[in-house]
């Protein structure tokens, strides 16, 4: 009756609360003409049970479900009855699958997080952005030919003793998302190594952004081989961003002067590495790129850690001005004590190994 366009109900009270304590949202009050004004609905820690006469929220475009109790049938009914739905975000909802074989013709953005799925199967021909994590087991988005941007977050990257049953994800991504132009990854160094065993290529990938957590000291430089293989499997890649959140107690690499070995990179033009330091393998990776990227125009090396360590929100650090049609704008200088930690030492290390005459017109050290 208020004519509200945006409705948010957040009753989050903590993980220990009983499921029976969740408020049952009367969605029937928004069904049909009664909810014709509602365009955005954000529900957190509630219960949804659809009435048999529920006929959809006719003008709903954005739907967020967080810690919501809803069965698979009601979720399917809800999504299919919202004909104008463009954005869907689901997190911490205990469902085993998200399989809807009818077409969601308007859906453009999908985010699935902390949601123990065996399978995602959607018919979403206009989907352009997809965000997911390592809870997903199988992805089927065969009609999403416009899907050009994907984000993958590993929530398990913080555990050193993690049993890396993550191979299925890295094998799934390329064939499931063949039209990707942009890929964002949040991983740790051991997970990057798993790319060494993948053979399927990202045939259309142009921009790769990896936020890399180094919680634990790499035992060797083998993780670099995974990244080298990933670059080889992206034959049209033009831009690479590698943002490192390096622990303070990583031991330096005593054999920094040798470049990693790998194939030529014939389309890579721009590379930006933040958080650069003497951690095992980083200098070898930079030297490999400088020696093998045949059309490289710019390599920006930044000793400052730009990643934001924020596990609940998984905030990526992208360089928004790192593109071909404008000059690179220098990020602000470090101001906090944390970012200033060993900054001078890291910068001197960077200059010692990368500030060479043959790289003078390509390398920029911040």
C-alpha positions, -999 to +999 in steps of 0.1 A: +000+000+000+030+023+006+041+020-031+076+011-019+100+002-047+128-012-026+122-035+004+148-050+027+141-072+057+173-082+076+166-103+107+201-117+111+207-125+147+236-149+146+245-184+135+234-201+167+197-192+163+172-219+155+157-222+120+123-222+137+129-187+149+129-173+114+102-149+104+079-162+077+076-135+051+041-132+036+052-129+000+016-133-011+011-097+000+034-086-028+020-110-054+002-097-084-011-061-085-005-057-048+033-057-053+034-040-087+056-011-074+083-034-059+115-035-080+141-047-054+137-072-026+165-080-001+156-108+024+180-119+051+175-146+078+138-152+070+117-181+059+098-182+026+068-205+021+048-196-010+010-197-009-006-219-037-021-188-052+012-169-054+015-155-089+048-136-088+061-101-081+054-087-115+080-058-117+107-073-095+142-068-110+166-074-082+163-103-056+188-111-028+183-141-005+208-145+024+204-172+050+168-177+038+150-210+044+131-220+012+126-253-005+137-260-041+101-260-054+092-227-039+125-211-051+118-223-087+082-210-085+094-176-071+121-172-099+099-183-127+070-161-116+091-129-116+093-123-154+114-091-152+141-105-128+175-092-139+197-097-108+198-127-084+220-132-054+218-163-032+241-169-002+241-192+028+209-209+017+208-247+023+197-261-010+214-289-029+209-276-064+198-246-084+182-263-115+156-244-135+151-257-170+125-231-180+140-199-193+149-169-171+149-146-201+158-113-184+184-125-159+217-107-164+236-111-131+239-142-109+258-145-076+259-178-056+280-179-024+284-203+006+257-226-008+265-263-009+254-270-044+258-301-064+247-283-095+238-250-111+217-255-143+200-224-157+185-214-190+195-177-189+202-164-224+209-128-214+232-136-184+264-115-186+279-117-151+283-147-128+299-149-094+304-182-075+327-200-050+341-234-043+308-248-030+296-253-065+302-288-080+288-286-115+279-257-138+256-258-168+249-225-184+248-238-220+225-211-234+243-181-217+262-171-248+264-135-236+282-145-203+314-124-206+325-118-169+329-143-141+342-141-106+354-171-086+362-169-049+378-197-029+365-196+007+389-225+015+420-206+006+427-197+042+432-233+053+467-246+049+457-283+054+428-280+031+421-312+010+422-297-024+392-313-039+390-282-060+402-296-093+367-301-105+361-263-104+392-255-125+382-282-150+346-270-150+352-232-156+367-232-192+341-255-209+312-241-188+320-205-195+336-205-230+327-169-239+344-152-210+362-119-217+370-111-180+378-135-152+384-126-116+400-152-092+406-151-054+430-179-045+461-189-026+494-200-042+487-238-038+455-234-057+472-216-085+494-246-089+464-267-098+461-249-131+492-268-142+471-299-149+443-282-170+442-286-207+410-268-218+416-233-228+399-199-222+396-192-259+380-157-256+396-144-224+410-109-227+413-097-190+425-118-161+425-105-125+440-127-098+439-116-061+464-140-045+465-146-007+499-158+005+489-169+041+516-194+043+552-193+030+554-210-004+577-240-001+590-236-036+584-217-068+563-244-085+531-224-081+544-201-108+540-230-133+503-230-127+500-194-136+523-198-166+500-226-178+470-205-172+485-177-194+492-203-221+456-215-220+444-179-226+458-173-261+440-140-266+448-125-232+456-088-233+456-076-197+468-093-165+464-080-130+480-099-102+474-085-067+493-101-039+485-100-002+518-113+011+524-124+047+551-107+066+571-138+073+576-153+039+612-162+032+630-146+002+639-165-029+677-170-031+676-176-069+658-146-082+677-139-114+664-168-135+631-163-154+605-190-152+603-211-184+573-211-206+558-204-240+555-171-258+526-148-250+516-132-283+487-110-272+496-098-237+500-060-237+495-048-202+504-063-168+500-048-133+514-065-102+507-050-068+522-063-035+554-072-053+581-084-030+609-110-027+584-139-020+593-171-037+586-170-074+573-135-080+605-121-097+608-152-118+572-147-130+578-110-138+610-119-158+592-146-176+565-121-188+591-096-198+610-122-218+580-139-235+553-113-240+561-103-276+538-073-278+541-061-242+535-024-239+536-018-201+544-037-169+535-018-138+551-032-106+538-019-073+555-029-040+524-017-020+498-043-010+466-031-025+444-060-017+419-055+011+418-085+034+381-088+041+370-124+042+332-119+046+329-096+015+358-109-006+367-075-019+387-076-051+413-050-060+409-041-096+428-012-113+399+006-128+421+028-150+442-001-163+430-001-199+441+005-234+424+038-240+438+059-212+470+064-194+476+045-162+469+067-132+493+060-102+475+047-071+479+068-040+511+063-019+508+041+012+496+060+043+491+033+069+518+016+089+506-018+076+511-007+039+544+010+048+558-022+062+591-030+044+580-007+016+614+007+010+630-027+012+605-042-013+609-013-037+647-016-036+644-053-044+621-046-073+644-020-088+674-043-084+659-071-104+636-054-129+651-020-135+673-031-164+682-012-196+664-037-219+631-031-199+635+007-196+606+016-220+582-011-206+586-014-168+572+012-144+581+007-107+559+026-083 
